[in-house]
């Protein structure tokens, strides 16, 4: 389902991930909403899969809509996903 090198955007809720899917599909980006792999802990159990070559377009499209994911992972091996980006909660950063 997820190839090595592909990216997964993980969100904090099913509502957010489905809204992100809608935004990215309107932008005609090649993404796919999938069940999150067991190796990743997610609040909603879903993730958006995409290839690294459209990473900037995905990120910019979501940033414009103020709908950034909680985390972005890259699949390295069958059992290992490397977190390559994480959002910072403003309130947590201040404390």
N, C-alpha and C positions, 0 to 999 in steps of 0.2 A: 504494500500500500504506500509506504513512504520509502523513497530511494535515498541512498547515501548522498549527502550534499544538499538535499532539499530542506527547506525551512518550514517551520511550524509557528504560527502566531497563536498564542493562547490568551484567552480573555477571562475576565472574572465572572461572567454570567452568560447564559444561553442567549439572552436578549442582545447583548453586545456583540457576540460572535455572529449572530444571524444578521444584525444590522451591518456589521463590517462586510459580511459576505455580499449583501445587497449592494453596498457602495462599490466594492471592488469589481463586481460583475457589471455594474453600470459603466465602469471605466474600461470594460472589456479586457480585464487582466485575467490571465490563465491561472485561476485559483480553484481549490476544491475544499469544501467543508467536509471534514472527516471526524470519526471518533478519535479522541486523543489517545495516543499510545499509552499503554499501562506504565511505561517508564517515566511518564510525566505526570505530575500531580496537577490536576486542573479542577477548578470549582464547578465547571459546567460539563465536563466530559467531551468537549468538542474542540477542534482546532482548525485553522485554515492552513492548508498546505500549498506551497508555491515554490518555484525554482528560484535559485539565487540571482539569476540574471534579471529578474523583475523586482528584486528586493527594494530598490530605491523608489520605484513607482508605487509599490504597495504601501510603503511607509509614508510617502508624501500624500497619497490619496487619503489615508486614514488620519494623518496629522491635520489636513485641511478640515476634516469633519470633527476634529477633536475626539477621535475614537481610537487612540493608540492601544495596542494589546498590553496585557500585563507583562508578558515575556515573549521573546522570540528564541526558538531553538533551532539548531542545525543538526541533522542526523549524521552521526559520524560512523557508527557501526550498527549492527542489528540490535544491540542492547544499550547503546550509548548515544545520548543527545546532549550537545553542548549548548548551554545558554549563552547566546551572543548579544542579547539586549534585554534589559528589564526596565520597566517604568519606575519612577521614583514618586512615591506618594508625598505631595508637598507637606502635609501635616507631619508625616514621619521624619522628613528631612529637617524640619524646624525644631523638633524636640531634641 
